[in-house]
Amino acid sequence: MSLAEHQNRAEQLLHAAGILPVVTVHTLEQARRVSAALLEGGLPAIELTLRTPVAMEALAMLKRELPDVVVGAGTVLDATQMQQAIDSGADFLVTPGTPAPLAEALARAPVPVVPGGATPTELLSLMNLGFSVCKLFPATAVGGLAMIKGLAGPLAGLKLCPTGGIGETTAADYLAQPNVVCIGGSWMVPGNWIEGGECDKVRDSAARAAALVRDARKG
């Protein structure tokens, strides 16, 4: 499958998700329970960050035990992590930033990829490699809605998944932008809820997030 085909698939995955929970877990049980709660609430895809020692094992476990959850490997920092995530069964890959060697490796990846960038130059470099779907990170720190609106004209062919600093009260504003295919956020999976096993709160927050997506796409 070509990079263009993988990018089309990445756009389809993100559009279907609408809101992508950015999940960080420290145990397999946390991964299992939180992912199930998100799915029950109506968010079927997650970005599982590779920030903890258990993350890669959790990714593989989720693909075995919760096949209805679309699992993206997040915080992919280099080609070694990229390959480990692919071997663990990741449905797609997400990076917070994308230096040239990593971008070149991602362009050859056998799964959909959402590479990260923070500036017009970084995003244009990714577009020149053939990427048409990118993560804008950290979204609010680099200008938020103003940045996204500003990019829409010169980078008209680019679809964005802004992530970083977006919350439940601002999500709808981001989803309303024509060049936004999805938004990432962790407001429905805060660390204290995960640590405390408060999966009912995760489920309810996920349901509100799913409703935001439905409302944004009416008509």
MDAnalysis code that builds the backbone (N, CA, C; Angstrom):
import MDAnalysis as mda
import numpy as np

u = mda.Universe.empty(657, n_residues=219, atom_resindex=np.repeat(np.arange(219), 3), trajectory=True)
u.add_TopologyAttr("name", ["N", "CA", "C"] * 219)
u.add_TopologyAttr("resid", np.arange(1, 220))
u.add_TopologyAttr("resname", ["MET", "SER", "LEU", "ALA", "GLU", "HIS", "GLN", "ASN", "ARG", "ALA", "GLU", "GLN", "LEU", "LEU", "HIS", "ALA", "ALA", "GLY", "ILE", "LEU", "PRO", "VAL", "VAL", "THR", "VAL", "HIS", "THR", "LEU", "GLU", "GLN", "ALA", "ARG", "ARG", "VAL", "SER", "ALA", "ALA", "LEU", "LEU", "GLU", "GLY", "GLY", "LEU", "PRO", "ALA", "ILE", "GLU", "LEU", "THR", "LEU", "ARG", "THR", "PRO", "VAL", "ALA", "MET", "GLU", "ALA", "LEU", "ALA", "MET", "LEU", "LYS", "ARG", "GLU", "LEU", "PRO", "ASP", "VAL", "VAL", "VAL", "GLY", "ALA", "GLY", "THR", "VAL", "LEU", "ASP", "ALA", "THR", "GLN", "MET", "GLN", "GLN", "ALA", "ILE", "ASP", "SER", "GLY", "ALA", "ASP", "PHE", "LEU", "VAL", "THR", "PRO", "GLY", "THR", "PRO", "ALA", "PRO", "LEU", "ALA", "GLU", "ALA", "LEU", "ALA", "ARG", "ALA", "PRO", "VAL", "PRO", "VAL", "VAL", "PRO", "GLY", "GLY", "ALA", "THR", "PRO", "THR", "GLU", "LEU", "LEU", "SER", "LEU", "MET", "ASN", "LEU", "GLY", "PHE", "SER", "VAL", "CYS", "LYS", "LEU", "PHE", "PRO", "ALA", "THR", "ALA", "VAL", "GLY", "GLY", "LEU", "ALA", "MET", "ILE", "LYS", "GLY", "LEU", "ALA", "GLY", "PRO", "LEU", "ALA", "GLY", "LEU", "LYS", "LEU", "CYS", "PRO", "THR", "GLY", "GLY", "ILE", "GLY", "GLU", "THR", "THR", "ALA", "ALA", "ASP", "TYR", "LEU", "ALA", "GLN", "PRO", "ASN", "VAL", "VAL", "CYS", "ILE", "GLY", "GLY", "SER", "TRP", "MET", "VAL", "PRO", "GLY", "ASN", "TRP", "ILE", "GLU", "GLY", "GLY", "GLU", "CYS", "ASP", "LYS", "VAL", "ARG", "ASP", "SER", "ALA", "ALA", "ARG", "ALA", "ALA", "ALA", "LEU", "VAL", "ARG", "ASP", "ALA", "ARG", "LYS", "GLY"])
u.atoms.positions = np.array([
    [0.849, -1.189, 0.000],
    [0.000, 0.000, 0.000],
    [0.894, 1.251, 0.000],
    [0.549, 2.223, -0.810],
    [1.367, 3.423, -0.939],
    [1.149, 4.367, 0.235],
    [2.050, 5.350, 0.356],
    [1.886, 6.357, 1.409],
    [0.570, 7.101, 1.240],
    [0.209, 7.419, -0.005],
    [-1.054, 8.125, -0.243],
    [-2.244, 7.301, 0.246],
    [-2.188, 5.997, -0.002],
    [-3.277, 5.124, 0.455],
    [-3.303, 5.035, 1.974],
    [-2.122, 4.955, 2.579],
    [-2.059, 4.940, 4.044],
    [-2.572, 6.258, 4.630],
    [-2.291, 7.367, 3.964],
    [-2.779, 8.658, 4.449],
    [-4.291, 8.773, 4.313],
    [-4.835, 8.229, 3.244],
    [-6.289, 8.186, 3.123],
    [-6.900, 7.366, 4.257],
    [-6.242, 6.277, 4.589],
    [-6.725, 5.439, 5.687],
    [-6.603, 6.168, 7.020],
    [-5.501, 6.916, 7.202],
    [-5.344, 7.699, 8.426],
    [-6.461, 8.723, 8.558],
    [-6.796, 9.381, 7.459],
    [-7.884, 10.361, 7.503],
    [-9.209, 9.685, 7.836],
    [-9.449, 8.516, 7.268],
    [-10.684, 7.783, 7.563],
    [-10.757, 7.396, 9.040],
    [-9.646, 6.900, 9.569],
    [-9.605, 6.501, 10.986],
    [-9.890, 7.691, 11.898],
    [-9.235, 8.817, 11.615],
    [-9.399, 9.988, 12.472],
    [-10.798, 10.573, 12.340],
    [-11.319, 10.607, 11.119],
    [-12.678, 11.140, 10.946],
    [-13.689, 10.280, 11.698],
    [-13.502, 8.966, 11.626],
    [-14.411, 8.062, 12.347],
    [-14.319, 8.281, 13.848],
    [-13.122, 8.618, 14.337],
    [-12.942, 8.850, 15.771],
    [-13.524, 10.191, 16.192],
    [-13.236, 11.251, 15.441],
    [-13.710, 12.590, 15.782],
    [-12.920, 13.206, 16.925],
    [-12.927, 12.532, 18.039],
    [-12.108, 12.914, 19.191],
    [-11.285, 11.697, 19.586],
    [-9.979, 11.909, 19.692],
    [-9.049, 10.831, 19.987],
    [-8.521, 10.995, 21.415],
    [-8.951, 10.149, 22.346],
    [-8.425, 10.234, 23.707],
    [-6.941, 9.879, 23.748],
    [-6.164, 10.716, 24.394],
    [-4.736, 10.461, 24.556],
    [-4.549, 9.811, 25.930],
    [-4.251, 8.525, 25.919],
    [-4.294, 7.695, 27.123],
    [-2.887, 7.317, 27.575],
    [-2.595, 7.553, 28.853],
    [-1.330, 7.132, 29.451],
    [-1.638, 6.220, 30.638],
    [-1.138, 4.999, 30.576],
    [-1.424, 4.024, 31.637],
    [-0.139, 3.473, 32.225],
    [-0.259, 2.973, 33.462],
    [0.889, 2.413, 34.166],
    [0.746, 0.927, 34.454],
    [-0.437, 0.367, 34.185],
    [-0.650, -1.068, 34.364],
    [-1.526, -1.585, 33.227],
    [-1.462, -2.888, 33.005],
    [-2.310, -3.500, 31.984],
    [-3.783, -3.376, 32.351],
    [-4.093, -3.502, 33.633],
    [-5.485, -3.402, 34.058],
    [-6.038, -2.004, 33.790],
    [-5.220, -0.984, 34.023],
    [-5.658, 0.373, 33.683],
    [-5.973, 0.468, 32.198],
    [-5.113, -0.059, 31.374],
    [-5.327, -0.003, 29.928],
    [-6.620, -0.704, 29.541],
    [-6.836, -1.862, 30.126],
    [-8.018, -2.666, 29.807],
    [-9.298, -1.928, 30.217],
    [-9.328, -1.433, 31.442],
    [-10.552, -0.825, 31.968],
    [-10.843, 0.526, 31.325],
    [-9.805, 1.333, 31.138],
    [-10.021, 2.656, 30.553],
    [-10.467, 2.538, 29.107],
    [-9.841, 1.666, 28.345],
    [-10.208, 1.501, 26.939],
    [-11.639, 0.996, 26.805],
    [-12.027, 0.063, 27.675],
    [-13.395, -0.451, 27.653],
    [-14.395, 0.647, 28.008],
    [-14.042, 1.495, 28.968],
    [-14.935, 2.590, 29.363],
    [-15.084, 3.608, 28.235],
    [-13.992, 3.916, 27.555],
    [-14.058, 4.844, 26.420],
    [-14.927, 4.275, 25.306],
    [-14.756, 2.993, 25.026],
    [-15.560, 2.352, 23.986],
    [-17.032, 2.374, 24.365],
    [-17.326, 2.078, 25.616],
    [-18.717, 2.095, 26.083],
    [-19.320, 3.492, 25.963],
    [-18.497, 4.517, 26.195],
    [-18.982, 5.884, 26.083],
    [-19.143, 6.375, 24.655],
    [-18.577, 5.658, 23.711],
    [-18.755, 6.037, 22.312],
    [-17.514, 6.539, 21.614],
    [-16.338, 6.353, 22.241],
    [-15.077, 6.724, 21.598],
    [-14.309, 5.438, 21.296],
    [-14.321, 4.979, 20.046],
    [-13.778, 3.663, 19.714],
    [-12.291, 3.640, 19.400],
    [-11.644, 4.802, 19.352],
    [-10.224, 4.857, 19.018],
    [-9.469, 5.594, 20.113],
    [-8.230, 5.168, 20.360],
    [-7.403, 5.835, 21.361],
    [-5.994, 6.037, 20.820],
    [-5.318, 7.022, 21.375],
    [-3.881, 7.162, 21.179],
    [-3.226, 6.755, 22.491],
    [-2.632, 5.583, 22.505],
    [-1.972, 5.055, 23.703],
    [-0.528, 5.535, 23.690],
    [-0.184, 6.396, 24.632],
    [1.157, 6.969, 24.619],
    [2.195, 5.942, 25.055],
    [3.364, 6.020, 24.443],
    [4.461, 5.116, 24.782],
    [5.378, 5.747, 25.827],
    [4.762, 6.347, 26.840],
    [5.517, 7.091, 27.848],
    [5.812, 6.273, 29.106],
    [5.269, 5.077, 29.213],
    [5.450, 4.276, 30.419],
    [6.001, 2.906, 30.041],
    [6.665, 2.228, 30.995],
    [7.273, 0.928, 30.685],
    [6.281, -0.125, 30.207],
    [5.030, -0.007, 30.613],
    [4.032, -1.028, 30.283],
    [3.329, -0.763, 28.952],
    [3.590, 0.384, 28.346],
    [2.783, 0.830, 27.210],
    [2.781, -0.165, 26.052],
    [3.937, -0.658, 25.656],
    [3.995, -1.539, 24.487],
    [3.265, -2.851, 24.755],
    [3.431, -3.380, 25.966],
    [2.715, -4.605, 26.333],
    [1.212, -4.346, 26.388],
    [0.834, -3.167, 26.868],
    [-0.587, -2.812, 26.930],
    [-1.181, -2.723, 25.533],
    [-0.423, -2.182, 24.602],
    [-0.896, -2.081, 23.223],
    [-1.213, -3.471, 22.666],
    [-0.279, -4.387, 22.823],
    [-0.489, -5.746, 22.324],
    [-1.668, -6.420, 23.016],
    [-1.802, -6.196, 24.319],
    [-2.894, -6.791, 25.070],
    [-4.247, -6.267, 24.578],
    [-4.332, -4.960, 24.347],
    [-5.593, -4.380, 23.879],
    [-5.995, -4.952, 22.524],
    [-5.030, -5.143, 21.641],
    [-5.358, -5.693, 20.327],
    [-5.860, -7.135, 20.442],
    [-5.385, -7.861, 21.435],
    [-5.865, -9.228, 21.645],
    [-7.238, -9.256, 22.301],
    [-7.405, -8.446, 23.337],
    [-8.576, -8.584, 24.209],
    [-9.732, -7.652, 23.857],
    [-9.446, -6.526, 23.228],
    [-10.507, -5.566, 22.882],
    [-10.401, -5.224, 21.401],
    [-10.748, -6.163, 20.533],
    [-10.562, -5.950, 19.099],
    [-11.405, -4.808, 18.519],
    [-12.433, -4.381, 19.246],
    [-13.270, -3.277, 18.750],
    [-12.638, -1.912, 18.995],
    [-11.560, -1.860, 19.761],
    [-10.866, -0.601, 20.019],
    [-9.759, -0.416, 18.981],
    [-9.778, 0.734, 18.318],
    [-8.719, 1.083, 17.376],
    [-7.597, 1.734, 18.178],
    [-6.430, 1.112, 18.171],
    [-5.340, 1.553, 19.043],
    [-4.214, 2.166, 18.225],
    [-3.988, 3.449, 18.442],
    [-2.841, 4.114, 17.859],
    [-1.729, 4.207, 18.879],
    [-0.503, 4.030, 18.426],
    [0.656, 4.198, 19.306],
    [1.090, 5.650, 19.242],
    [1.048, 6.325, 20.384],
    [1.410, 7.729, 20.435],
    [2.776, 7.939, 21.063],
    [3.290, 9.139, 20.904],
    [4.623, 9.499, 21.402],
    [5.693, 8.588, 20.800],
    [5.532, 8.263, 19.515],
    [6.569, 7.524, 18.799],
    [7.698, 8.500, 18.491],
    [8.892, 8.210, 19.009],
    [9.996, 9.163, 18.944],
    [11.076, 8.797, 17.940],
    [11.152, 7.527, 17.551],
    [12.210, 7.122, 16.633],
    [11.782, 5.866, 15.881],
    [12.635, 5.442, 14.939],
    [12.282, 4.315, 14.093],
    [12.209, 3.011, 14.879],
    [12.996, 2.891, 15.948],
    [12.943, 1.680, 16.764],
    [11.587, 1.543, 17.445],
    [11.124, 2.628, 18.062],
    [9.785, 2.602, 18.669],
    [8.719, 2.367, 17.611],
    [8.884, 2.961, 16.456],
    [7.941, 2.757, 15.364],
    [7.796, 1.272, 15.054],
    [8.897, 0.585, 14.904],
    [8.853, -0.840, 14.565],
    [8.281, -1.664, 15.709],
    [8.638, -1.322, 16.946],
    [8.090, -2.050, 18.095],
    [6.573, -1.906, 18.157],
    [6.077, -0.696, 17.883],
    [4.636, -0.466, 17.920],
    [3.930, -1.247, 16.814],
    [4.542, -1.278, 15.637],
    [3.974, -2.055, 14.532],
    [3.941, -3.530, 14.895],
    [5.047, -4.027, 15.454],
    [5.111, -5.440, 15.846],
    [4.105, -5.779, 16.943],
    [3.758, -4.792, 17.771],
    [2.788, -5.012, 18.855],
    [1.347, -4.927, 18.369],
    [1.159, -4.544, 17.107],
    [-0.182, -4.554, 16.534],
    [-0.859, -3.213, 16.423],
    [-0.119, -2.111, 16.542],
    [-0.732, -0.781, 16.464],
    [-1.497, -0.609, 15.156],
    [-2.683, -0.036, 15.255],
    [-3.485, 0.241, 14.066],
    [-2.981, 1.464, 13.317],
    [-2.376, 2.399, 14.043],
    [-1.775, 3.573, 13.427],
    [-0.736, 4.137, 14.378],
    [0.064, 5.083, 13.890],
    [1.144, 5.673, 14.663],
    [0.983, 7.180, 14.722],
    [1.368, 7.777, 15.861],
    [1.291, 9.222, 16.046],
    [2.611, 9.692, 16.651],
    [3.140, 10.800, 16.134],
    [4.364, 11.360, 16.713],
    [4.087, 12.769, 17.228],
    [4.806, 13.202, 18.267],
    [4.630, 14.571, 18.769],
    [5.365, 15.601, 17.902],
    [6.411, 15.143, 17.244],
    [7.203, 15.944, 16.321],
    [7.877, 14.966, 15.385],
    [8.418, 15.464, 14.262],
    [8.882, 14.512, 13.260],
    [10.175, 14.978, 12.595],
    [11.321, 14.726, 13.215],
    [12.585, 15.036, 12.566],
    [12.754, 14.222, 11.283],
    [13.595, 14.687, 10.406],
    [13.704, 14.103, 9.066],
    [13.922, 12.587, 9.050],
    [14.851, 12.034, 9.847],
    [15.038, 10.574, 9.791],
    [13.775, 9.801, 10.176],
    [13.057, 10.300, 11.161],
    [11.822, 9.642, 11.565],
    [10.763, 9.786, 10.478],
    [10.665, 10.972, 9.876],
    [9.686, 11.192, 8.814],
    [9.905, 10.227, 7.657],
    [11.164, 10.023, 7.311],
    [11.479, 9.119, 6.203],
    [11.118, 7.682, 6.552],
    [11.350, 7.287, 7.801],
    [10.960, 5.940, 8.228],
    [9.438, 5.789, 8.232],
    [8.753, 6.802, 8.720],
    [7.288, 6.752, 8.772],
    [6.673, 6.682, 7.379],
    [7.318, 7.328, 6.412],
    [6.798, 7.304, 5.041],
    [6.799, 5.899, 4.463],
    [7.632, 5.025, 5.028],
    [7.702, 3.637, 4.555],
    [6.940, 2.668, 5.464],
    [6.307, 3.181, 6.510],
    [5.624, 2.316, 7.482],
    [4.452, 1.582, 6.822],
    [4.185, 0.349, 7.249],
    [3.102, -0.442, 6.664],
    [1.745, -0.193, 7.312],
    [1.648, 0.862, 8.116],
    [0.381, 1.219, 8.764],
    [0.149, 2.725, 8.592],
    [-1.076, 3.208, 8.792],
    [-1.329, 4.647, 8.720],
    [-0.544, 5.410, 9.776],
    [-0.137, 6.615, 9.441],
    [0.704, 7.433, 10.303],
    [0.146, 8.844, 10.379],
    [0.202, 9.432, 11.583],
    [-0.176, 10.836, 11.782],
    [1.045, 11.532, 12.390],
    [1.918, 12.086, 11.550],
    [3.136, 12.707, 12.063],
    [2.854, 14.083, 12.644],
    [3.605, 14.441, 13.669],
    [3.375, 15.703, 14.354],
    [4.266, 16.818, 13.853],
    [3.719, 18.032, 13.899],
    [4.468, 19.238, 13.583],
    [3.898, 20.401, 14.356],
    [4.704, 21.466, 14.507],
    [4.271, 22.615, 15.299],
    [4.346, 23.931, 14.534],
    [4.970, 23.922, 13.349],
    [5.150, 25.156, 12.586],
    [4.773, 24.926, 11.131],
    [4.494, 26.010, 10.395],
    [4.237, 25.850, 8.957],
    [5.384, 25.156, 8.232],
    [6.615, 25.472, 8.596],
    [7.761, 24.850, 7.932],
    [7.790, 23.343, 8.173],
    [7.568, 22.933, 9.423],
    [7.563, 21.497, 9.730],
    [6.435, 20.793, 8.981],
    [5.260, 21.373, 8.979],
    [4.119, 20.752, 8.302],
    [4.332, 20.710, 6.794],
    [4.911, 21.756, 6.233],
    [5.186, 21.781, 4.798],
    [6.209, 20.718, 4.425],
    [7.211, 20.519, 5.282],
    [8.196, 19.471, 5.034],
    [7.528, 18.098, 4.998],
    [6.578, 17.873, 5.902],
    [5.846, 16.608, 5.914],
    [4.971, 16.467, 4.671],
    [4.336, 17.544, 4.271],
    [3.531, 17.503, 3.050],
    [4.400, 17.182, 1.833],
    [5.607, 17.720, 1.795],
    [6.503, 17.471, 0.665],
    [6.923, 16.003, 0.573],
    [6.886, 15.311, 1.718],
    [7.183, 13.879, 1.725],
    [5.980, 13.035, 1.317],
    [4.801, 13.658, 1.297],
    [3.599, 12.941, 0.908],
    [2.567, 12.772, 1.999],
    [2.809, 13.379, 3.176],
    [1.831, 13.294, 4.258],
    [0.753, 14.361, 4.070],
    [-0.491, 13.960, 4.205],
    [-1.618, 14.884, 4.057],
    [-2.455, 14.993, 5.321],
    [-2.121, 14.192, 6.336],
    [-2.810, 14.216, 7.629],
    [-1.737, 14.315, 8.713],
    [-1.768, 15.380, 9.511],
    [-0.732, 15.598, 10.509],
    [-1.334, 15.999, 11.851],
    [-0.583, 15.749, 12.887],
    [-0.929, 16.196, 14.232],
    [-0.323, 17.582, 14.453],
    [-1.129, 18.520, 14.887],
    [-0.601, 19.826, 15.291],
    [-0.409, 19.781, 16.798],
    [0.855, 19.866, 17.223],
    [1.174, 19.709, 18.649],
    [2.356, 20.593, 19.018],
    [2.278, 21.238, 20.202],
    [1.141, 21.353, 21.138],
    [0.190, 22.461, 20.669],
    [-1.018, 22.089, 20.346],
    [-1.923, 22.950, 19.583],
    [-2.148, 24.328, 20.210],
    [-2.578, 24.366, 21.458],
    [-2.898, 25.677, 22.031],
    [-1.647, 26.506, 22.263],
    [-0.533, 25.856, 22.564],
    [0.705, 26.585, 22.817],
    [1.243, 27.262, 21.565],
    [0.924, 26.716, 20.383],
    [1.436, 27.303, 19.143],
    [0.404, 28.188, 18.444],
    [-0.685, 28.485, 19.137],
    [-1.645, 29.429, 18.571],
    [-3.079, 28.957, 18.482],
    [-3.313, 27.692, 18.731],
    [-4.679, 27.179, 18.790],
    [-5.485, 27.440, 17.539],
    [-6.696, 27.938, 17.734],
    [-7.606, 28.168, 16.613],
    [-7.036, 29.161, 15.611],
    [-6.357, 30.185, 16.098],
    [-5.778, 31.173, 15.191],
    [-4.745, 30.521, 14.281],
    [-3.936, 29.641, 14.817],
    [-2.946, 28.917, 14.025],
    [-3.634, 28.045, 12.979],
    [-4.649, 27.320, 13.393],
    [-5.354, 26.408, 12.485],
    [-6.009, 27.178, 11.348],
    [-6.648, 28.287, 11.672],
    [-7.267, 29.111, 10.633],
    [-6.204, 29.694, 9.705],
    [-5.065, 30.083, 10.269],
    [-3.997, 30.648, 9.468],
    [-3.375, 29.647, 8.515],
    [-3.338, 28.374, 8.895],
    [-2.755, 27.333, 8.052],
    [-3.681, 26.914, 6.910],
    [-4.970, 27.172, 7.069],
    [-5.956, 26.640, 6.121],
    [-5.721, 27.128, 4.696],
    [-5.295, 28.379, 4.537],
    [-5.086, 28.916, 3.197],
    [-3.839, 28.377, 2.526],
    [-2.652, 28.628, 3.087],
    [-1.420, 28.196, 2.420],
    [-1.215, 26.686, 2.381],
    [-1.735, 25.956, 3.373],
    [-1.604, 24.495, 3.407],
    [-2.983, 23.872, 3.210],
    [-3.594, 24.244, 2.086],
    [-5.000, 23.893, 1.861],
    [-5.233, 22.392, 1.767],
    [-4.220, 21.630, 1.386],
    [-4.423, 20.192, 1.234],
    [-4.193, 19.390, 2.494],
    [-3.934, 20.072, 3.608],
    [-3.552, 19.387, 4.838],
    [-4.727, 19.264, 5.804],
    [-4.926, 18.063, 6.319],
    [-5.894, 17.826, 7.385],
    [-5.148, 17.699, 8.711],
    [-5.701, 18.300, 9.753],
    [-5.016, 18.383, 11.037],
    [-5.759, 17.644, 12.149],
    [-4.964, 17.106, 13.072],
    [-5.481, 16.584, 14.336],
    [-4.820, 17.388, 15.450],
    [-5.359, 18.562, 15.798],
    [-4.756, 19.356, 16.868],
    [-4.869, 18.645, 18.214],
    [-3.779, 18.681, 18.961],
    [-3.708, 18.007, 20.255],
    [-2.836, 18.841, 21.176],
    [-3.262, 18.954, 22.442],
    [-2.475, 19.693, 23.417],
    [-3.191, 20.931, 23.893],
    [-3.748, 20.855, 25.091],
    [-4.416, 22.002, 25.688],
    [-5.884, 22.146, 25.350],
    [-6.426, 21.237, 24.552],
    [-7.847, 21.302, 24.186],
    [-8.664, 20.590, 25.261],
    [-9.793, 21.179, 25.627],
    [-10.644, 20.597, 26.655],
    [-12.083, 20.475, 26.192],
    [-12.908, 19.999, 27.078],
    [-14.321, 19.768, 26.735],
    [-15.022, 21.050, 26.306],
    [-14.640, 22.185, 26.906],
    [-15.327, 23.441, 26.605],
    [-14.869, 24.063, 25.290],
    [-13.722, 23.674, 24.780],
    [-13.216, 24.256, 23.533],
    [-13.243, 23.284, 22.361],
    [-13.544, 22.021, 22.610],
    [-13.478, 20.998, 21.572],
    [-14.338, 21.334, 20.361],
    [-15.550, 21.801, 20.592],
    [-16.465, 22.066, 19.481],
    [-15.922, 23.130, 18.545],
    [-15.234, 24.133, 19.086],
    [-14.667, 25.187, 18.245],
    [-13.619, 24.627, 17.297],
    [-12.829, 23.673, 17.782],
    [-11.823, 23.050, 16.924],
    [-12.472, 22.150, 15.877],
    [-13.458, 21.373, 16.289],
    [-14.130, 20.471, 15.353],
    [-14.836, 21.224, 14.231],
    [-15.165, 22.484, 14.478],
    [-15.867, 23.284, 13.471],
    [-14.958, 23.758, 12.340],
    [-13.647, 23.626, 12.499],
    [-12.725, 24.113, 11.469],
    [-12.652, 23.120, 10.308],
    [-12.768, 23.590, 9.069],
    [-12.797, 22.685, 7.910],
    [-11.531, 21.852, 7.740],
    [-10.391, 22.363, 8.190],
    [-9.146, 21.606, 8.024],
    [-8.823, 20.719, 9.221],
    [-9.752, 20.594, 10.159],
    [-9.574, 19.700, 11.316],
    [-10.374, 18.423, 11.074],
    [-9.685, 17.297, 11.040],
    [-10.350, 16.015, 10.822],
    [-10.696, 15.336, 12.131],
    [-9.974, 15.701, 13.201],
    [-10.115, 15.060, 14.511],
    [-9.385, 15.931, 15.506],
    [-9.704, 15.805, 16.770],
    [-8.902, 16.465, 17.801],
    [-8.474, 15.420, 18.830],
    [-7.301, 15.642, 19.395],
    [-6.817, 14.774, 20.454],
    [-6.922, 15.473, 21.791],
    [-7.142, 14.709, 22.835],
    [-7.246, 15.310, 24.158],
    [-7.221, 14.269, 25.253],
    [-6.897, 14.713, 26.437],
    [-6.843, 13.794, 27.583],
    [-7.831, 14.179, 28.671],
    [-8.741, 15.120, 28.365],
    [-9.643, 15.568, 29.432],
    [-10.593, 14.469, 29.890],
    [-10.870, 13.498, 29.044],
    [-11.763, 12.404, 29.455],
    [-11.019, 11.246, 30.114],
    [-9.682, 11.363, 30.176],
    [-8.875, 10.309, 30.804],
    [-7.780, 10.915, 31.697],
    [-8.152, 11.815, 32.623],
    [-7.124, 12.402, 33.482],
    [-6.487, 11.345, 34.376],
    [-5.238, 11.593, 34.742],
    [-4.488, 10.618, 35.513],
    [-5.137, 10.212, 36.813],
    [-5.782, 11.166, 37.501],
    [-6.373, 10.815, 38.795],
    [-7.569, 9.881, 38.635],
    [-8.309, 10.013, 37.541],
    [-9.406, 9.068, 37.290],
    [-8.850, 7.678, 36.993],
    [-7.799, 7.639, 36.185],
    [-7.200, 6.350, 35.837],
    [-6.621, 5.680, 37.075],
    [-5.863, 6.443, 37.850],
    [-5.247, 5.889, 39.057],
    [-6.296, 5.437, 40.066],
    [-7.417, 6.182, 40.145],
    [-8.461, 5.857, 41.108],
    [-9.468, 4.837, 40.623],
    [-9.298, 4.361, 39.380],
    [-10.226, 3.376, 38.834],
    [-11.625, 3.916, 38.597],
    [-11.720, 5.231, 38.365],
    [-13.037, 5.866, 38.204],
    [-13.491, 5.794, 36.741],
    [-13.705, 4.571, 36.297],
    [-14.027, 4.357, 34.896],
    [-15.434, 4.824, 34.532],
    [-16.301, 4.967, 35.531],
    [-17.621, 5.520, 35.242],
    [-17.491, 6.975, 34.793],
    [-16.553, 7.702, 35.391],
    [-16.329, 9.083, 34.981],
    [-15.729, 9.139, 33.578],
    [-14.832, 8.215, 33.283],
    [-14.256, 8.132, 31.936],
    [-15.354, 7.863, 30.917],
    [-16.200, 6.895, 31.209],
    [-17.295, 6.547, 30.299],
    [-18.214, 7.733, 30.063],
    [-18.592, 8.422, 31.125],
    [-19.524, 9.547, 30.988],
    [-18.886, 10.707, 30.237],
    [-17.614, 10.967, 30.489],
    [-16.920, 12.028, 29.774],
    [-16.773, 11.669, 28.298],
    [-16.507, 10.393, 28.023],
    [-16.422, 9.927, 26.642],
    [-17.758, 10.100, 25.921],
    [-18.852, 9.831, 26.625],
    [-20.176, 9.995, 26.018],
    [-20.442, 11.451, 25.662],
    [-20.018, 12.366, 26.527],
    [-20.184, 13.795, 26.221],
    [-19.316, 14.184, 25.025],
    [-18.106, 13.630, 24.964],
    [-17.222, 13.926, 23.837],
    [-17.803, 13.391, 22.531],
    [-18.336, 12.187, 22.567],
    [-18.947, 11.612, 21.368],
    [-20.126, 12.455, 20.903],
    [-20.878, 13.007, 21.857],
    [-22.000, 13.885, 21.505],
    [-21.509, 15.171, 20.844],
    [-20.359, 15.690, 21.292],
    [-19.775, 16.874, 20.659],
    [-19.456, 16.600, 19.199],
    [-18.928, 15.428, 18.926],
    [-18.602, 15.062, 17.540],
    [-19.875, 14.988, 16.711],
    [-20.888, 14.328, 17.237],
    [-22.153, 14.207, 16.477],
    [-22.740, 15.583, 16.194],
    [-22.724, 16.460, 17.187],
    [-23.279, 17.801, 17.001],
    [-22.486, 18.597, 15.978],
    [-21.173, 18.435, 15.992],
    [-20.317, 19.196, 15.075],
    [-20.536, 18.764, 13.625],
    [-20.987, 17.540, 13.435],
    [-21.093, 17.022, 12.081],
    [-22.526, 16.962, 11.557],
    [-23.443, 17.527, 12.298],
    [-24.828, 17.594, 11.810],
    [-24.874, 18.470, 10.561],
    [-25.567, 17.963, 9.568],
    [-25.684, 18.713, 8.330],
    [-24.438, 18.657, 7.500],
])
